[in-house]
Amino acid sequence: MKDTKVQKANLQLKKTAWLPIGLTAMFLICTAFLPAKAQTTKTDTAVKEEPIFIVVEEQPEFIGGEEARLKFLMDNLKYPREAKEANLYGKVIVSFVVEVDGSLSNIKILRSVHPLLDAEAIRVVKLMPNWKAGKQRGKAVRVQYHLPITFILNGKPKEDKRKK
């Protein structure tokens, strides 16, 4: 009778010993058919994990200040011919992130007037040189920034005329 209990115990031990090996093999087989993850570098994941601030102690700014930013916009902004002909004007608000290194990313339209004016606003923002990064507690951080760009036709009021 003892031999039977010992034999059953040994048999049970043999069955459970295969369980981890079987589960491991099944896991490897299942994961072999999953798509491979894109390899990321340490810096790629660090940028994505850093939060984007909306309010910071020191706001990001265009190198040279407000006057330099306005001069850059006036020098580089080209009113689209089709927009002039269609009598389109108004204020486009462009949203972007000023990164820790001052570069601009995630450029998109927050408030649209017309696709022609929106495209010109994005084009000019993409031309901008790096900004002075925003700071929180003395450390450069990523900051969401909203930049209004006003398109005015000569002699037209400064109100929006959106295409409905």
Stockholm file with secondary structure:
# STOCKHOLM 1.0

chainA/1-164         MKDTKVQKANLQLKKTAWLPIGLTAMFLICTAFLPAKAQTTKTDTAVKEEPIFIVVEEQPEFIGGEEARLKFLMDNLKYPREAKEANLYGKVIVSFVVEVDGSLSNIKILRSVHPLLDAEAIRVVKLMPNWKAGKQRGKAVRVQYHLPITFILNGKPKEDKRKK
#=GR chainA/1-164 SS CHHHHHHHHHHHHHHHHHHHHHHHHHHHHHHHTSCCCCCCCHHHHHHHHSCEESSCSBCCBCTTHHHHHHHHHHHHCCCCHHHHHTTCBEEEEEEEEECTTSCEEEEEEEECSCHHHHHHHHHHHHHCCCCBCEEETTEEEEEEEEEEEEECCTTCCSSCBCCC
#=GC SS_cons         CHHHHHHHHHHHHHHHHHHHHHHHHHHHHHHHTSCCCCCCCHHHHHHHHSCEESSCSBCCBCTTHHHHHHHHHHHHCCCCHHHHHTTCBEEEEEEEEECTTSCEEEEEEEECSCHHHHHHHHHHHHHCCCCBCEEETTEEEEEEEEEEEEECCTTCCSSCBCCC
//
